[in-house]
Amino acid sequence: MGYIFVFLIGFGLAVSGGVTIIAYLNFLPAGITWIEYFIFISGRMECYFLPLGIVLMAFVVYRYPNTP
């Protein structure tokens, strides 16, 4: 049960971080460049949820006991 809980937390973090990164793409039509965009999102804590969630999900998938 713990594996499923950690997987769902990782999934939620990945979704939250991905949606935030997509939402910040709205700054591009406002006139910032891609370099400025990447510098901006690298300084935002909520954008780190995407890689953290992916790592949590990968850890659970790798460690989940494989019983037949």
Chimera marker file (.cmm) of the C-alpha trace (Angstrom):
<marker_set name="trace">
<marker id="1" x="0.000" y="0.000" z="0.000" r="1" g="1" b="0" radius="0.5"/>
<marker id="2" x="2.897" y="2.327" z="0.699" r="1" g="1" b="0" radius="0.5"/>
<marker id="3" x="4.226" y="1.957" z="-2.830" r="1" g="1" b="0" radius="0.5"/>
<marker id="4" x="0.915" y="3.051" z="-4.311" r="1" g="1" b="0" radius="0.5"/>
<marker id="5" x="0.785" y="6.057" z="-1.982" r="1" g="1" b="0" radius="0.5"/>
<marker id="6" x="4.303" y="7.193" z="-2.928" r="1" g="1" b="0" radius="0.5"/>
<marker id="7" x="3.526" y="6.631" z="-6.607" r="1" g="1" b="0" radius="0.5"/>
<marker id="8" x="0.404" y="8.786" z="-6.369" r="1" g="1" b="0" radius="0.5"/>
<marker id="9" x="2.324" y="11.533" z="-4.578" r="1" g="1" b="0" radius="0.5"/>
<marker id="10" x="4.937" y="11.427" z="-7.349" r="1" g="1" b="0" radius="0.5"/>
<marker id="11" x="2.234" y="11.534" z="-9.990" r="1" g="1" b="0" radius="0.5"/>
<marker id="12" x="0.596" y="14.536" z="-8.342" r="1" g="1" b="0" radius="0.5"/>
<marker id="13" x="3.898" y="16.379" z="-8.103" r="1" g="1" b="0" radius="0.5"/>
<marker id="14" x="4.718" y="15.629" z="-11.741" r="1" g="1" b="0" radius="0.5"/>
<marker id="15" x="1.329" y="16.866" z="-12.905" r="1" g="1" b="0" radius="0.5"/>
<marker id="16" x="1.572" y="19.997" z="-10.762" r="1" g="1" b="0" radius="0.5"/>
<marker id="17" x="5.066" y="20.820" z="-12.007" r="1" g="1" b="0" radius="0.5"/>
<marker id="18" x="4.202" y="20.092" z="-15.630" r="1" g="1" b="0" radius="0.5"/>
<marker id="19" x="1.105" y="22.270" z="-15.557" r="1" g="1" b="0" radius="0.5"/>
<marker id="20" x="3.105" y="25.083" z="-13.970" r="1" g="1" b="0" radius="0.5"/>
<marker id="21" x="5.800" y="24.881" z="-16.626" r="1" g="1" b="0" radius="0.5"/>
<marker id="22" x="3.157" y="24.896" z="-19.365" r="1" g="1" b="0" radius="0.5"/>
<marker id="23" x="1.409" y="27.846" z="-17.734" r="1" g="1" b="0" radius="0.5"/>
<marker id="24" x="4.673" y="29.809" z="-17.669" r="1" g="1" b="0" radius="0.5"/>
<marker id="25" x="4.930" y="29.277" z="-21.443" r="1" g="1" b="0" radius="0.5"/>
<marker id="26" x="2.421" y="32.127" z="-21.688" r="1" g="1" b="0" radius="0.5"/>
<marker id="27" x="5.325" y="34.496" z="-21.046" r="1" g="1" b="0" radius="0.5"/>
<marker id="28" x="6.810" y="33.718" z="-24.467" r="1" g="1" b="0" radius="0.5"/>
<marker id="29" x="4.235" y="35.722" z="-26.454" r="1" g="1" b="0" radius="0.5"/>
<marker id="30" x="4.816" y="38.584" z="-24.015" r="1" g="1" b="0" radius="0.5"/>
<marker id="31" x="8.270" y="39.055" z="-25.486" r="1" g="1" b="0" radius="0.5"/>
<marker id="32" x="10.775" y="37.033" z="-23.467" r="1" g="1" b="0" radius="0.5"/>
<marker id="33" x="13.228" y="34.709" z="-25.181" r="1" g="1" b="0" radius="0.5"/>
<marker id="34" x="13.674" y="30.988" z="-24.593" r="1" g="1" b="0" radius="0.5"/>
<marker id="35" x="16.873" y="31.626" z="-22.634" r="1" g="1" b="0" radius="0.5"/>
<marker id="36" x="15.092" y="34.076" z="-20.343" r="1" g="1" b="0" radius="0.5"/>
<marker id="37" x="12.251" y="31.572" z="-19.969" r="1" g="1" b="0" radius="0.5"/>
<marker id="38" x="14.584" y="28.772" z="-18.853" r="1" g="1" b="0" radius="0.5"/>
<marker id="39" x="16.374" y="31.118" z="-16.451" r="1" g="1" b="0" radius="0.5"/>
<marker id="40" x="13.006" y="32.142" z="-15.024" r="1" g="1" b="0" radius="0.5"/>
<marker id="41" x="11.673" y="28.618" z="-14.482" r="1" g="1" b="0" radius="0.5"/>
<marker id="42" x="14.970" y="27.442" z="-13.020" r="1" g="1" b="0" radius="0.5"/>
<marker id="43" x="14.428" y="29.916" z="-10.204" r="1" g="1" b="0" radius="0.5"/>
<marker id="44" x="10.852" y="28.832" z="-9.438" r="1" g="1" b="0" radius="0.5"/>
<marker id="45" x="10.448" y="26.153" z="-6.765" r="1" g="1" b="0" radius="0.5"/>
<marker id="46" x="7.180" y="24.783" z="-8.155" r="1" g="1" b="0" radius="0.5"/>
<marker id="47" x="8.876" y="23.940" z="-11.456" r="1" g="1" b="0" radius="0.5"/>
<marker id="48" x="11.093" y="21.436" z="-9.636" r="1" g="1" b="0" radius="0.5"/>
<marker id="49" x="8.017" y="19.332" z="-8.830" r="1" g="1" b="0" radius="0.5"/>
<marker id="50" x="8.060" y="17.780" z="-12.318" r="1" g="1" b="0" radius="0.5"/>
<marker id="51" x="11.492" y="16.101" z="-12.072" r="1" g="1" b="0" radius="0.5"/>
<marker id="52" x="10.909" y="15.231" z="-8.397" r="1" g="1" b="0" radius="0.5"/>
<marker id="53" x="7.635" y="13.513" z="-9.253" r="1" g="1" b="0" radius="0.5"/>
<marker id="54" x="9.210" y="11.605" z="-12.125" r="1" g="1" b="0" radius="0.5"/>
<marker id="55" x="12.007" y="10.410" z="-9.835" r="1" g="1" b="0" radius="0.5"/>
<marker id="56" x="9.508" y="9.257" z="-7.192" r="1" g="1" b="0" radius="0.5"/>
<marker id="57" x="7.445" y="7.360" z="-9.753" r="1" g="1" b="0" radius="0.5"/>
<marker id="58" x="10.541" y="5.762" z="-11.276" r="1" g="1" b="0" radius="0.5"/>
<marker id="59" x="11.747" y="4.724" z="-7.817" r="1" g="1" b="0" radius="0.5"/>
<marker id="60" x="8.429" y="3.045" z="-7.018" r="1" g="1" b="0" radius="0.5"/>
<marker id="61" x="8.230" y="1.277" z="-10.374" r="1" g="1" b="0" radius="0.5"/>
<marker id="62" x="11.799" y="0.014" z="-9.921" r="1" g="1" b="0" radius="0.5"/>
<marker id="63" x="11.365" y="-1.046" z="-6.281" r="1" g="1" b="0" radius="0.5"/>
<marker id="64" x="7.825" y="-2.457" z="-6.453" r="1" g="1" b="0" radius="0.5"/>
<marker id="65" x="7.929" y="-6.109" z="-5.422" r="1" g="1" b="0" radius="0.5"/>
<marker id="66" x="7.385" y="-8.260" z="-8.459" r="1" g="1" b="0" radius="0.5"/>
<marker id="67" x="5.461" y="-11.247" z="-7.131" r="1" g="1" b="0" radius="0.5"/>
<marker id="68" x="3.653" y="-13.609" z="-9.501" r="1" g="1" b="0" radius="0.5"/>
<link id1="1" id2="2" r="1" g="1" b="0" radius="0.2"/>
<link id1="2" id2="3" r="1" g="1" b="0" radius="0.2"/>
<link id1="3" id2="4" r="1" g="1" b="0" radius="0.2"/>
<link id1="4" id2="5" r="1" g="1" b="0" radius="0.2"/>
<link id1="5" id2="6" r="1" g="1" b="0" radius="0.2"/>
<link id1="6" id2="7" r="1" g="1" b="0" radius="0.2"/>
<link id1="7" id2="8" r="1" g="1" b="0" radius="0.2"/>
<link id1="8" id2="9" r="1" g="1" b="0" radius="0.2"/>
<link id1="9" id2="10" r="1" g="1" b="0" radius="0.2"/>
<link id1="10" id2="11" r="1" g="1" b="0" radius="0.2"/>
<link id1="11" id2="12" r="1" g="1" b="0" radius="0.2"/>
<link id1="12" id2="13" r="1" g="1" b="0" radius="0.2"/>
<link id1="13" id2="14" r="1" g="1" b="0" radius="0.2"/>
<link id1="14" id2="15" r="1" g="1" b="0" radius="0.2"/>
<link id1="15" id2="16" r="1" g="1" b="0" radius="0.2"/>
<link id1="16" id2="17" r="1" g="1" b="0" radius="0.2"/>
<link id1="17" id2="18" r="1" g="1" b="0" radius="0.2"/>
<link id1="18" id2="19" r="1" g="1" b="0" radius="0.2"/>
<link id1="19" id2="20" r="1" g="1" b="0" radius="0.2"/>
<link id1="20" id2="21" r="1" g="1" b="0" radius="0.2"/>
<link id1="21" id2="22" r="1" g="1" b="0" radius="0.2"/>
<link id1="22" id2="23" r="1" g="1" b="0" radius="0.2"/>
<link id1="23" id2="24" r="1" g="1" b="0" radius="0.2"/>
<link id1="24" id2="25" r="1" g="1" b="0" radius="0.2"/>
<link id1="25" id2="26" r="1" g="1" b="0" radius="0.2"/>
<link id1="26" id2="27" r="1" g="1" b="0" radius="0.2"/>
<link id1="27" id2="28" r="1" g="1" b="0" radius="0.2"/>
<link id1="28" id2="29" r="1" g="1" b="0" radius="0.2"/>
<link id1="29" id2="30" r="1" g="1" b="0" radius="0.2"/>
<link id1="30" id2="31" r="1" g="1" b="0" radius="0.2"/>
<link id1="31" id2="32" r="1" g="1" b="0" radius="0.2"/>
<link id1="32" id2="33" r="1" g="1" b="0" radius="0.2"/>
<link id1="33" id2="34" r="1" g="1" b="0" radius="0.2"/>
<link id1="34" id2="35" r="1" g="1" b="0" radius="0.2"/>
<link id1="35" id2="36" r="1" g="1" b="0" radius="0.2"/>
<link id1="36" id2="37" r="1" g="1" b="0" radius="0.2"/>
<link id1="37" id2="38" r="1" g="1" b="0" radius="0.2"/>
<link id1="38" id2="39" r="1" g="1" b="0" radius="0.2"/>
<link id1="39" id2="40" r="1" g="1" b="0" radius="0.2"/>
<link id1="40" id2="41" r="1" g="1" b="0" radius="0.2"/>
<link id1="41" id2="42" r="1" g="1" b="0" radius="0.2"/>
<link id1="42" id2="43" r="1" g="1" b="0" radius="0.2"/>
<link id1="43" id2="44" r="1" g="1" b="0" radius="0.2"/>
<link id1="44" id2="45" r="1" g="1" b="0" radius="0.2"/>
<link id1="45" id2="46" r="1" g="1" b="0" radius="0.2"/>
<link id1="46" id2="47" r="1" g="1" b="0" radius="0.2"/>
<link id1="47" id2="48" r="1" g="1" b="0" radius="0.2"/>
<link id1="48" id2="49" r="1" g="1" b="0" radius="0.2"/>
<link id1="49" id2="50" r="1" g="1" b="0" radius="0.2"/>
<link id1="50" id2="51" r="1" g="1" b="0" radius="0.2"/>
<link id1="51" id2="52" r="1" g="1" b="0" radius="0.2"/>
<link id1="52" id2="53" r="1" g="1" b="0" radius="0.2"/>
<link id1="53" id2="54" r="1" g="1" b="0" radius="0.2"/>
<link id1="54" id2="55" r="1" g="1" b="0" radius="0.2"/>
<link id1="55" id2="56" r="1" g="1" b="0" radius="0.2"/>
<link id1="56" id2="57" r="1" g="1" b="0" radius="0.2"/>
<link id1="57" id2="58" r="1" g="1" b="0" radius="0.2"/>
<link id1="58" id2="59" r="1" g="1" b="0" radius="0.2"/>
<link id1="59" id2="60" r="1" g="1" b="0" radius="0.2"/>
<link id1="60" id2="61" r="1" g="1" b="0" radius="0.2"/>
<link id1="61" id2="62" r="1" g="1" b="0" radius="0.2"/>
<link id1="62" id2="63" r="1" g="1" b="0" radius="0.2"/>
<link id1="63" id2="64" r="1" g="1" b="0" radius="0.2"/>
<link id1="64" id2="65" r="1" g="1" b="0" radius="0.2"/>
<link id1="65" id2="66" r="1" g="1" b="0" radius="0.2"/>
<link id1="66" id2="67" r="1" g="1" b="0" radius="0.2"/>
<link id1="67" id2="68" r="1" g="1" b="0" radius="0.2"/>
</marker_set>
